[in-house]
Amino acid sequence: MHGGAPRMPDERNIPLVSNARFMDDPHWADFIPEDSTSPAVRRAPPPHGDCTPLNVDAVASRLMPNGALGRMMQTYESRPGQVDMLKAVVRAFNAREHLMVEAGTGVGKSLAYIIPALEWSRLNDTPVIVSTATRNLQSQLAAHDIPQAIAALDADSSARPLKTALLKGRANYLCLRALDEINHNGIYALTPDEDLEFMHLVEWLHATNTGDLDTLDAPNLRAKLSCSGEDCAGRRCPFRRKCFVHKARARAQEADVVVANHALVLSEAGAQGSILPVYSAIIFDEAHDLENVATDCFSFEFSRATLAALLGRVSRQSRRNSSKRGIVGRIDYYREQGLLGTGAFLEEMKELALKLEVARRNAYEKGMALLDAASGMLTPDAARRRIRYRRRKDAGVADRTMRQYAVNGLFADYAPHQWDEAALDAAAVKFEGALAAVTRNLVQIAATLAEAQNNANASDFSDLEAQVREVAELIRQYLLDSVFVLSGMDDAHVFWIERMGQDVTLTAAPVSVAQQLYSHFYDTKDTVILTSATLRVRGKFSYSAKRLGLSLVQEDRLQCCVAASPFDYLRQTLTLAVSAMPHPDAVEYCAQAADLLADLFAATAGRALALFTSYEMMLAVRDLAQAQFAARGLTLLVQGDGLAREEMARRLVQARGGRENVVLFGTQSFWEGVDVPGEALSCVAIVRIPFPQRAEPVCEARCEVIDAAGGSSFHEYMMSEAEIMLRQGFGRLVRRKDDRGVVVILDPRLVTKSYGQILRKALPSSVIAVPDAASAIVRVKSFFS
């Protein structure tokens, strides 16, 4: 038993012995190779005028039937859409243009941009960044598409070998010092689940070259296996030369093409060079998600969780043992290692660390008091968990402002009994003072470390000093952002307060990210390429160009391209819309949807995915359908019930051939990124038209801006977003030329509403309206027979 009597020797004997032997070995890390590369010298991209242009036809020849790929693959088929896209990408690189490419499913867009990116980088010695929205695509590019492209290019070239790198955030990599601490604590400090996972960890560690934790199946251990920036020991880490984060970043600095993700790229925007190499060309794949990721990245959240995480970088308790982490923990570590000496400097650092700890606790207390004061903004409608707010000038009193709240988009002034602005101001002043005191303490520690290094025989504290200054700057910025989110006085942002359990969160989000994307990318980079299967709305790129800031680009610098899908949707798919269903908001809708799905998925022998727009509806239909599914021999896997999305998709693939009739229920993340080719996925049911949630603050604010300008937010925004997501959902079905299947849309508005015609036209397959569930089942059976 853990935490009590020792386990008997025969209890879980094999993993126990294996794990214990590994933990007790003081040389356990000897087999991990050291980084043999010299520190990377940052290369500045050459001016575009100095770059050598690519030969369009020569690069395109790689994708021709007799080209390099055709010679490598016996079953290779040249796809006209893929060649068209590749040529457009080459022209964008050559002409210093930005490019939007809508590449239909099956085009093979990855190779169409990877091959030119690799050629451009090698020819001009400048890196190209490829950014994705999902880990699935990152993994596919790194493991399959890029190696395939390199093999094709190197087969026809005597030029230098190409280098690529997959780069993720620090938390995605194994920290060897963290693993060493687990080893130091010993086998009996692990829970039974962790003990079993540790055996797989040891096996994985001997096989991995990257330390990427996404490739390790150890959910219970994972939180203990990485470290944050302020916990990193830097050059004093005994595993520095073996560090997976250090190796990943070194590879990125030397790479021709770096595969990253939207969140990492956007977090680096405006501060380029700390993680990503300096670049002048970037390709955003899955670009239809870029606006949402950018909105999250450029938003600010003031909450107990974000404040605790921030102050945790100053000091916090270790998850692994009783030691301190953060800046205070680093100072303790230096003291324990004897690096602070034994004299006045040691005593001064101990005193400064103590003062910093006191200041941190005070800042946290004042932050909680401020959040408690801010929670009063929910008073006008206490039953709601979220209320938008803003502050406007008081027309009656000069130099005074009034705070307002909005319910369903209509703003009203807080009444005196509902809100006390003075109490919030008083709490804010105390919080600002407490947070400023933490910053001052950090600055003093950094100055003391800098001064100590001036002594001839002093230790090198530059790593620690740099981290202290970094945390001080983060806290300074957090203070400014918290003042901003409390003020509610900026028309370019939407502000709201939300109650989650006993906690409240205040958020400020940009209404539009167009200007920020323009400033960070289109105005400063030579070439930005955005590609997705769904960039057009009603056949035009103008909607996406406006949302993503490309409408701000000079006309002669922006090009658009449509790479047509090679699939024959009229032959490969059957698309049905059921007109007799009740309105999705009706009380009886979920029950009728459950009945229809049970009959439909019995007819398709499972092999199906049902897409929902909300967890609430998904769970309601699940509860109503479970018994019917079980009676029909259907295995139902529901998002959020314990299995990750990738594992659910894997179960669907493994069930092909009739071994098991599997059905997946999923919400937003299942509408895109799920790739199950072949008969394993033969039916996609769209339970509701995926309109954005108008009640969400950002959506509501964006609609208000359109309506205030005299437009129609429903047709210009809600319909456009629904069209993009509907096409994404449809795209889950057909992934190969030999795939066949049915899409059934349960929402009757696709047939009964006038706007339904616009959405039907957006789909690549003709939509057949059927009156009821029975008619749909007859057509589905006929299609498969």
C-alpha positions in Angstrom: 0.0 0.0 0.0 1.3 3.5 -0.8 1.6 5.8 2.1 1.3 2.8 4.5 2.9 -0.6 4.9 5.4 -1.7 2.1 3.9 -3.8 -0.7 4.7 -7.5 -0.6 7.4 -8.6 -3.0 4.9 -10.5 -5.3 2.6 -7.5 -5.7 2.9 -6.2 -9.4 6.3 -7.9 -9.3 7.5 -7.3 -12.9 6.9 -3.5 -13.1 8.1 -3.0 -9.5 11.4 -4.8 -10.1 11.9 -3.1 -13.5 11.0 0.4 -12.2 13.0 0.0 -9.0 16.2 -1.1 -10.8 15.9 1.9 -13.1 15.3 4.4 -10.2 18.2 3.0 -8.2 20.7 3.3 -11.0 22.7 6.6 -10.5 23.7 6.4 -14.2 20.1 5.9 -15.5 20.5 8.7 -18.1 23.8 7.6 -19.6 22.1 6.1 -22.6 20.5 9.4 -23.6 22.8 11.1 -26.2 24.1 14.6 -25.6 23.4 17.4 -28.0 26.5 17.5 -30.1 25.6 20.7 -32.0 27.4 24.0 -31.3 25.2 26.9 -30.2 23.1 28.0 -33.2 24.0 31.3 -34.8 20.8 33.1 -35.7 20.5 33.7 -39.4 18.7 36.7 -40.6 16.5 36.1 -43.6 18.1 37.6 -46.7 16.2 40.6 -48.3 13.7 39.3 -50.8 15.5 41.1 -53.6 18.6 39.0 -52.9 16.7 35.7 -53.1 16.9 33.3 -56.1 13.4 32.6 -57.5 12.2 29.1 -58.0 11.5 27.6 -61.4 7.7 27.0 -61.3 7.7 24.2 -63.9 10.7 22.5 -62.4 9.2 22.4 -58.9 5.8 21.3 -60.3 7.5 18.4 -62.1 7.9 16.7 -58.7 4.2 16.1 -58.7 3.9 14.9 -62.3 3.3 11.1 -63.0 7.0 10.8 -64.1 8.3 13.0 -61.4 10.2 12.1 -58.2 7.1 11.1 -56.3 5.7 9.1 -59.2 8.9 7.1 -59.4 8.9 6.5 -55.7 5.2 5.3 -55.4 3.8 2.7 -57.7 0.2 3.8 -57.0 1.0 7.5 -57.4 -1.7 9.6 -59.1 -1.0 13.2 -60.2 -3.8 15.5 -59.0 -4.4 18.7 -61.0 -5.6 20.6 -58.0 -2.4 19.7 -56.1 -0.3 20.9 -59.0 -2.3 24.2 -59.3 -1.8 24.8 -55.6 2.0 24.1 -55.8 2.4 26.6 -58.6 0.5 29.3 -56.7 2.7 28.7 -53.7 5.9 29.0 -55.8 4.6 32.2 -57.4 3.9 33.6 -53.9 7.4 32.9 -52.7 8.9 34.3 -55.9 6.9 37.5 -56.0 6.8 38.3 -52.3 3.1 37.9 -52.2 0.5 36.6 -49.7 -1.7 33.7 -50.8 -5.1 32.2 -49.8 -5.7 28.7 -51.0 -8.8 26.7 -50.5 -7.8 23.1 -51.1 -10.6 20.6 -51.2 -10.4 17.3 -49.4 -8.1 14.9 -51.2 -6.0 17.5 -53.0 -3.0 16.7 -50.9 -2.3 20.2 -49.9 0.5 19.4 -47.5 2.8 18.3 -50.3 1.7 21.2 -52.4 3.2 23.7 -49.9 5.9 21.5 -48.3 7.8 20.9 -51.5 8.1 24.6 -52.5 8.9 25.5 -48.9 11.8 23.1 -48.7 13.0 24.2 -52.2 12.8 27.9 -51.3 14.6 27.4 -47.9 17.4 25.3 -49.4 18.0 27.6 -52.3 17.9 30.8 -50.3 19.2 29.6 -46.9 16.2 30.9 -45.0 13.7 29.0 -42.8 10.0 28.6 -43.5 7.5 28.1 -40.7 4.5 25.7 -41.1 1.8 26.3 -38.5 -1.1 24.0 -37.8 -4.1 24.2 -35.5 -4.2 20.5 -34.5 -1.6 18.1 -33.1 -3.0 15.5 -35.5 -1.8 17.5 -38.5 1.5 18.3 -36.8 2.2 14.7 -36.3 1.1 13.8 -39.9 3.4 16.4 -41.4 6.4 15.4 -39.2 6.0 11.6 -39.5 4.8 11.2 -43.1 4.4 14.2 -45.5 7.7 16.0 -44.9 9.9 12.8 -45.0 8.1 11.9 -48.2 8.7 15.3 -49.7 12.4 15.3 -48.6 12.9 11.8 -50.2 11.5 13.1 -53.5 13.6 16.2 -53.5 16.8 14.6 -52.4 16.3 11.9 -55.1 16.7 14.5 -57.7 19.3 16.7 -56.1 22.9 16.7 -55.1 22.4 19.8 -52.9 22.9 19.8 -49.1 20.6 17.6 -47.1 17.4 19.2 -45.9 16.7 19.7 -42.2 13.3 19.9 -40.5 12.1 20.3 -37.0 8.8 19.8 -35.0 8.6 22.4 -32.3 6.1 22.5 -29.4 5.8 24.4 -26.1 8.1 23.5 -23.2 5.3 21.6 -21.4 5.2 19.0 -24.2 8.7 17.8 -23.6 10.1 15.4 -20.9 12.3 17.2 -18.3 15.1 14.9 -17.3 15.6 16.7 -14.0 12.0 16.2 -13.1 12.3 12.5 -13.9 15.5 12.4 -11.8 13.5 13.8 -8.8 10.9 11.1 -9.3 13.7 8.5 -9.2 15.1 10.2 -6.1 11.8 9.9 -4.3 11.7 6.2 -5.0 9.3 3.5 -6.2 7.0 3.8 -3.1 6.2 7.5 -3.8 4.3 6.4 -6.9 0.6 5.6 -6.9 -0.4 2.2 -8.4 -1.4 3.8 -11.7 1.8 5.8 -11.9 3.8 2.7 -11.1 2.4 0.9 -14.1 2.8 3.9 -16.3 6.4 4.3 -15.2 7.3 0.9 -16.7 6.0 2.2 -20.1 7.9 5.5 -19.5 11.2 3.6 -19.2 10.5 1.7 -22.4 9.5 4.9 -24.2 12.6 6.8 -23.0 14.9 4.2 -24.6 13.0 4.6 -27.9 12.3 8.4 -28.1 14.6 10.8 -29.9 12.5 13.9 -29.1 11.1 13.5 -25.6 7.7 14.6 -27.0 5.2 13.7 -24.2 2.4 13.6 -26.8 3.9 10.2 -27.9 3.8 8.8 -24.3 0.6 7.2 -23.0 1.0 8.2 -19.3 -1.9 10.5 -18.3 -1.3 10.1 -14.5 2.4 10.8 -14.7 2.5 13.5 -17.4 2.0 16.5 -15.1 5.1 15.5 -13.2 7.3 15.0 -16.2 7.7 18.6 -17.6 8.9 21.8 -16.1 8.1 25.5 -16.7 10.6 28.1 -17.6 11.2 29.4 -14.1 11.8 25.9 -12.8 14.5 25.3 -15.5 18.0 25.2 -14.0 19.4 26.5 -17.2 23.2 25.9 -17.6 23.4 24.5 -14.1 21.1 21.6 -14.9 23.1 18.4 -14.8 21.1 17.2 -17.8 21.7 20.4 -19.9 23.5 18.6 -22.7 20.8 15.9 -22.9 17.8 18.3 -22.5 15.0 17.6 -25.0 13.7 21.2 -25.0 17.2 22.5 -25.7 17.6 19.9 -28.5 14.2 20.8 -30.0 15.0 24.5 -30.1 18.5 23.9 -31.4 17.0 21.8 -34.3 14.5 24.5 -35.0 17.3 27.1 -35.3 19.1 25.0 -37.9 16.0 23.7 -39.8 14.9 24.6 -43.3 11.2 24.0 -42.3 9.9 24.2 -38.8 6.5 22.7 -38.0 4.8 24.6 -35.1 1.3 25.4 -34.1 -0.9 28.5 -34.3 -0.8 29.1 -30.5 3.1 29.0 -30.4 3.5 31.2 -33.5 1.0 33.8 -32.2 2.6 33.8 -28.7 5.9 34.6 -30.4 4.4 37.4 -32.6 6.0 40.7 -31.8 8.8 39.0 -29.9 10.2 36.8 -32.6 13.5 35.0 -32.1 13.3 33.5 -28.6 12.0 30.1 -29.7 11.3 30.1 -33.4 14.1 31.0 -35.8 13.9 34.4 -37.5 11.7 33.9 -40.6 10.2 35.9 -43.4 7.8 33.2 -44.8 5.1 31.3 -43.0 2.4 28.9 -44.0 -0.8 28.6 -41.9 -2.5 25.3 -42.5 -6.0 24.8 -41.1 -6.3 28.6 -41.5 -10.0 28.6 -40.9 -9.1 28.2 -37.2 -6.6 31.1 -37.1 -9.1 33.7 -36.0 -10.3 31.7 -33.0 -6.8 30.8 -31.9 -5.7 34.5 -32.3 -8.7 35.7 -30.3 -7.7 33.4 -27.5 -4.1 34.4 -27.7 -4.7 38.1 -27.7 -7.3 38.0 -24.9 -6.6 38.6 -21.2 -8.1 36.7 -18.3 -8.0 37.8 -14.7 -9.0 35.0 -12.4 -7.8 33.0 -9.4 -6.3 30.4 -11.7 -4.3 32.9 -13.9 -3.1 34.8 -10.8 -2.1 31.6 -9.0 -0.2 30.5 -12.1 1.6 33.8 -12.4 2.5 34.0 -8.7 3.5 30.4 -8.9 6.3 31.4 -11.1 7.6 33.4 -8.1 7.0 30.6 -5.5 4.9 27.5 -5.2 5.0 24.0 -3.6 6.4 21.2 -5.8 4.0 18.6 -7.1 6.6 16.0 -6.5 7.9 16.7 -3.0 7.9 19.4 -0.3 10.4 21.6 -1.9 9.7 25.1 -3.3 9.5 25.9 -7.0 9.6 29.1 -9.0 12.2 31.9 -8.3 12.2 31.2 -4.5 12.8 27.5 -5.3 15.7 28.4 -7.6 17.3 30.5 -4.9 16.9 27.7 -2.4 18.5 25.3 -4.9 21.5 27.6 -5.4 21.8 27.9 -1.6 21.7 24.1 -1.1 24.3 23.7 -3.8 26.6 26.1 -2.0 26.6 28.5 -5.0 25.7 31.5 -2.8 28.7 31.1 -0.5 28.5 31.5 3.2 28.9 35.2 3.8 26.9 38.4 3.5 25.7 37.6 0.0 24.1 34.4 1.2 22.3 36.2 4.0 21.2 39.0 1.7 19.7 36.5 -0.8 17.9 34.6 2.0 16.4 37.8 3.2 15.3 38.9 -0.3 13.8 35.5 -0.9 11.8 35.7 2.3 10.6 39.2 1.5 9.6 38.0 -2.0 7.6 35.1 -0.5 5.7 37.5 1.9 5.0 39.9 -1.0 3.7 37.0 -3.1 1.3 35.9 -0.4 0.0 39.4 0.1 -0.5 39.9 -3.7 -2.5 36.7 -3.8 -4.7 37.7 -0.9 -5.3 41.2 -2.4 -6.1 39.6 -5.8 -8.8 37.3 -4.2 -10.3 40.3 -2.4 -10.4 42.2 -5.8 -12.1 39.3 -7.5 -14.6 39.1 -4.7 -15.4 42.8 -5.1 -15.7 42.4 -8.9 -18.2 39.5 -8.4 -20.8 42.2 -7.5 -21.1 42.9 -11.3 -23.2 39.7 -11.5 -25.8 41.2 -9.1 -28.3 42.4 -11.7 -29.0 38.8 -12.8 -27.5 36.5 -10.3 -29.0 33.5 -12.0 -26.8 34.1 -15.0 -23.3 32.8 -14.9 -22.0 35.4 -17.3 -22.6 39.1 -17.8 -21.0 41.5 -20.2 -19.9 44.9 -18.8 -18.4 48.2 -20.0 -17.8 51.7 -18.8 -19.0 54.9 -20.5 -18.7 58.6 -19.8 -21.5 59.9 -17.6 -23.4 62.5 -19.7 -24.6 64.2 -16.5 -21.3 64.6 -14.7 -18.1 65.7 -16.3 -15.0 63.5 -15.7 -17.1 60.7 -14.3 -17.9 57.3 -15.8 -20.7 54.9 -15.4 -20.4 51.1 -15.5 -23.0 49.3 -17.5 -24.0 45.7 -17.9 -25.6 43.8 -20.8 -28.1 41.0 -20.8 -28.9 39.6 -24.3 -26.9 42.4 -25.8 -28.8 45.3 -24.3 -26.7 47.6 -22.0 -28.1 49.4 -18.9 -26.6 51.4 -16.1 -26.0 49.6 -12.8 -28.3 51.0 -10.2 -26.7 52.3 -6.9 -27.9 49.3 -4.9 -26.6 46.9 -7.6 -23.0 48.1 -7.8 -20.4 49.9 -5.7 -17.6 51.3 -8.0 -15.8 52.8 -5.1 -15.4 49.4 -3.4 -13.9 47.9 -6.6 -11.5 50.9 -7.0 -10.3 50.5 -3.4 -9.7 46.8 -3.8 -7.9 47.4 -7.1 -5.6 50.0 -5.6 -4.5 47.5 -2.9 -4.0 44.8 -5.4 -2.0 47.0 -7.7 0.2 48.0 -4.8 0.7 44.4 -3.7 1.6 43.2 -7.2 3.9 46.2 -7.7 5.7 45.2 -4.5 6.4 41.7 -5.9 7.9 43.3 -9.0 10.1 45.6 -6.9 11.4 42.6 -5.0 12.2 40.7 -8.1 14.0 43.7 -9.6 16.0 44.0 -6.4 16.9 40.3 -6.5 18.0 40.7 -10.2 20.1 43.7 -9.4 21.8 41.9 -6.5 22.6 38.9 -8.7 24.0 41.2 -11.4 26.2 43.0 -8.9 27.4 39.8 -7.4 28.6 38.6 -10.8 30.9 41.6 -11.1 33.2 40.1 -8.5 36.1 38.3 -10.1 35.6 35.0 -8.3 31.8 35.0 -8.3 29.6 32.3 -9.7 27.7 32.8 -12.9 24.1 33.8 -12.0 23.1 35.0 -15.5 20.5 32.2 -16.0 18.8 33.0 -12.7 19.0 36.7 -13.2 17.4 36.4 -16.7 14.6 34.3 -15.3 14.0 36.8 -12.4 13.8 39.7 -14.9 11.5 37.7 -17.2 9.0 37.0 -14.3 9.2 40.6 -13.2 8.2 41.7 -16.7 5.4 39.1 -16.8 4.0 40.5 -13.5 4.3 44.1 -14.7 2.4 43.2 -17.9 -0.2 41.3 -15.9 -0.8 44.3 -13.7 -1.4 46.5 -16.7 -3.7 43.9 -18.3 -5.7 43.5 -15.0 -6.2 47.3 -14.8 -7.4 47.2 -18.5 -9.9 44.3 -18.0 -11.4 46.0 -14.9 -11.8 49.3 -16.7 -14.0 48.0 -19.5 -13.3 51.1 -21.5 -12.2 50.1 -25.0 -14.6 49.6 -27.9 -12.2 47.3 -29.7 -12.6 44.7 -26.9 -15.5 42.9 -25.3 -15.5 42.5 -21.5 -17.3 40.0 -19.4 -17.4 38.4 -16.0 -18.2 34.8 -15.5 -18.9 32.6 -12.5 -17.4 29.1 -12.5 -18.3 27.3 -9.3 -17.1 29.5 -6.5 -14.6 31.4 -8.7 -15.1 34.4 -11.0 -13.2 35.3 -14.1 -12.9 38.6 -15.9 -12.0 38.5 -19.6 -11.1 41.1 -22.2 -11.1 39.7 -25.8 -10.6 41.6 -29.1 -13.7 42.0 -31.2 -11.5 41.7 -34.3 -8.0 40.3 -34.7 -7.6 41.5 -38.3 -5.3 44.5 -37.4 -3.1 42.4 -35.1 -2.6 39.7 -37.7 -1.8 42.3 -40.3 0.7 44.0 -38.1 2.4 40.8 -37.0 2.5 39.0 -40.3 1.3 40.5 -43.5 3.0 43.8 -43.0 6.3 42.4 -41.8 6.7 39.1 -43.6 7.6 38.5 -47.2 5.1 35.7 -47.8 2.2 34.4 -45.7 0.2 31.5 -47.1 -3.1 30.5 -45.6 -4.7 27.3 -46.6 -7.7 25.2 -45.6 -10.5 23.1 -47.1 -12.9 25.9 -46.1 -11.8 29.4 -46.7 -14.5 30.5 -49.1 -18.0 31.6 -48.1 -20.6 31.6 -50.8 -17.9 30.9 -53.3 -15.7 33.9 -52.4 -12.6 34.6 -50.2 -13.8 38.0 -49.1 -15.3 36.9 -45.8 -12.2 35.1 -44.6 -9.9 37.8 -45.9 -11.8 40.4 -43.8 -11.8 38.3 -40.7 -8.1 37.4 -41.0 -6.8 40.9 -41.8 -5.9 40.1 -45.4 -8.4 42.7 -46.7 -5.9 45.3 -45.3 -3.2 44.0 -47.6 -2.4 45.9 -50.9 -4.3 44.3 -53.8 -1.2 43.5 -55.7 0.3 41.5 -52.8 -2.6 39.2 -52.3 -3.5 36.3 -54.5 -6.2 33.6 -54.2 -6.4 30.0 -55.5 -8.9 27.2 -55.5 -7.5 23.7 -55.7 -10.4 21.5 -56.6 -11.0 18.2 -54.9 -10.5 15.1 -57.0 -13.4 13.3 -55.4 -16.7 12.6 -57.2 -19.1 13.5 -54.5 -22.2 12.9 -56.6 -21.1 9.2 -56.9 -19.4 8.7 -53.5 -21.9 10.3 -51.2 -25.6 10.5 -50.4 -26.7 13.6 -48.5 -30.1 13.7 -46.8 -31.9 16.4 -44.9 -34.9 15.4 -42.8 -37.7 18.0 -43.1 -40.3 16.7 -40.6 -38.1 17.0 -37.5 -39.2 19.6 -34.9 -37.2 22.8 -34.4 -34.0 22.0 -32.6 -35.1 24.2 -29.7 -38.3 22.2 -29.2 -38.7 20.1 -26.1 -39.3 16.9 -28.1 -36.3 17.4 -30.5 -33.7 15.4 -28.5 -36.0 12.4 -28.1 -36.8 12.3 -31.8 -33.2 12.7 -32.7 -32.3 9.8 -30.4 -34.9 7.6 -32.2 -33.7 8.6 -35.7 -30.0 8.0 -34.8 -30.7 4.6 -33.4 -32.5 3.5 -36.6 -29.9 5.2 -38.8 -26.8 3.7 -37.2 -28.4 0.3 -37.1 -28.9 0.5 -40.8 -25.2 1.5 -41.3 -23.9 -1.2 -38.8 -22.4 1.6 -36.8 -19.4 3.0 -38.6 -20.8 6.4 -37.8 -20.1 9.8 -36.3 -22.8 12.1 -34.9 -21.8 15.8 -34.7 -23.4 18.1 -32.0 -23.0 21.8 -31.4 -23.2 21.6 -27.6 -22.4 19.2 -24.8 -25.9 19.7 -23.3 -27.7 18.4 -26.4 -25.1 15.6 -26.9 -25.5 14.3 -23.4 -29.3 14.6 -23.6 -29.4 12.6 -26.8 -26.9 10.1 -25.3 -29.1 9.5 -22.3 -32.2 9.0 -24.4 -30.5 6.8 -27.0 -28.3 4.5 -24.9 -30.8 1.8 -24.4 -31.8 1.8 -28.0 -28.2 1.6 -29.2 -27.5 -1.3 -26.8 -30.6 -3.2 -28.1 -29.3 -2.8 -31.7 -25.8 -4.0 -30.8 -24.2 -0.5 -31.2 -21.2 0.5 -29.1 -21.5 4.2 -28.3 -18.4 6.3 -27.5 -19.2 9.8 -26.3 -16.7 12.7 -26.1 -15.8 13.5 -22.5 -16.6 10.0 -21.2 -12.9 9.2 -20.6 -11.5 8.5 -24.0 -9.4 11.1 -26.0 -10.6 12.0 -29.5 -7.7 10.1 -31.1 -8.5 7.0 -29.1 -12.2 7.2 -30.1 -11.2 7.5 -33.7 -8.9 4.5 -33.3 -11.7 2.4 -31.9 -13.8 3.3 -35.0 -11.0 2.2 -37.3 -10.3 -1.1 -35.4 -14.0 -2.0 -35.6 -14.1 -2.1 -39.4 -15.0 -5.4 -40.9 -18.0 -6.0 -38.6 -16.0 -6.9 -35.5 -17.9 -4.2 -33.6 -20.6 -1.6 -34.5 -19.1 1.6 -33.2 -20.7 5.0 -33.1 -19.0 8.2 -32.0 -20.8 11.3 -30.5 -18.7 14.4 -30.6 -18.9 18.2 -30.3 -16.8 21.1 -31.7 -13.4 19.4 -31.9 -14.9 16.5 -33.9 -16.2 18.7 -36.7 -12.6 19.0 -37.9 -9.3 17.1 -37.6 -11.0 13.6 -37.4 -9.5 11.6 -40.3 -11.0 8.0 -40.6 -10.6 6.8 -44.2 -12.3 3.8 -45.7 -15.5 2.0 -44.7 -14.7 2.5 -41.0 -16.6 5.8 -41.2 -19.5 5.4 -43.5 -22.1 7.8 -42.0 -21.9 11.3 -40.6 -25.0 12.7 -38.8 -25.2 16.4 -38.3 -27.6 16.9 -35.5 -27.9 20.7 -35.7 -26.8 23.4 -38.1 -23.6 24.7 -36.5 -24.5 28.4 -36.0 -22.2 30.2 -33.6 -23.6 30.7 -30.0 -25.0 34.2 -30.2 -25.0 34.4 -26.4 -21.2 34.0 -26.3 -19.7 37.5 -25.6 -17.3 37.6 -28.5 -19.9 36.4 -31.0 -22.5 38.9 -29.6 -20.0 41.8 -29.8 -19.0 40.9 -33.4 -22.7 40.8 -34.4 -23.3 44.2 -32.7 -20.5 45.8 -34.8 -22.0 44.5 -38.0 -25.5 45.6 -37.1 -24.3 49.1 -36.0 -22.7 49.6 -39.4 -26.0 48.9 -41.1 -25.3 45.3 -42.0 -27.0 42.0 -41.2 -25.1 40.1 -38.5 -27.1 36.9 -39.2 -26.3 36.8 -42.9 -22.8 38.3 -42.8 -21.5 36.5 -39.7 -23.7 33.8 -38.3 -24.5 32.2 -41.7 -20.8 32.5 -42.8 -19.5 30.8 -39.7 -22.2 28.1 -40.0 -21.3 27.5 -43.6 -17.6 27.0 -42.8 -18.3 24.6 -40.0 -21.0 22.7 -41.9 -18.5 22.1 -44.7 -15.9 21.0 -42.2 -18.3 18.5 -40.7 -19.3 17.2 -44.1 -15.5 16.7 -44.9 -15.2 14.1 -42.2 -16.9 11.5 -44.4 -14.9 11.2 -47.7 -11.1 11.0 -47.2 -10.2 8.8 -50.2 -11.3 8.2 -53.8 -12.8 4.9 -53.0 -14.7 6.1 -49.9 -18.5 5.9 -50.0 -21.0 7.1 -47.3 -24.0 9.1 -46.3 -24.4 12.4 -44.5 -27.7 12.9 -42.8 -28.7 16.4 -41.5 -31.4 16.3 -38.8 -32.0 20.0 -38.5 -35.2 20.8 -40.5 -34.2 24.4 -41.0 -31.8 23.3 -43.8 -35.0 22.6 -45.8 -37.7 24.7 -44.3 -35.9 28.1 -44.0 -35.1 30.3 -46.9 -31.4 30.6 -45.8 -31.2 26.8 -46.0 -30.8 27.0 -49.7 -27.5 28.9 -49.2 -26.2 26.3 -46.8 -27.3 23.4 -49.1 -25.5 25.0 -52.0 -22.3 25.3 -50.0 -22.0 21.5 -49.7 -20.2 19.6 -52.5 -23.0 17.0 -52.8 -26.6 17.6 -53.8 -28.9 17.6 -50.7 -32.0 15.4 -51.0 -34.9 16.4 -48.7 -36.8 13.5 -47.1 -40.0 14.0 -45.1 -39.2 11.7 -42.2 -36.9 9.2 -40.5 -38.4 6.2 -42.2 -37.8 7.7 -45.7 -34.2 8.5 -44.7 -33.5 4.9 -43.6 -34.9 3.5 -46.8 -32.6 5.7 -48.9 -29.6 4.9 -46.7 -30.2 1.1 -47.1 -30.6 1.4 -50.8 -27.4 3.4 -51.1 -25.3 0.8 -49.3 -27.0 -2.2 -51.1 
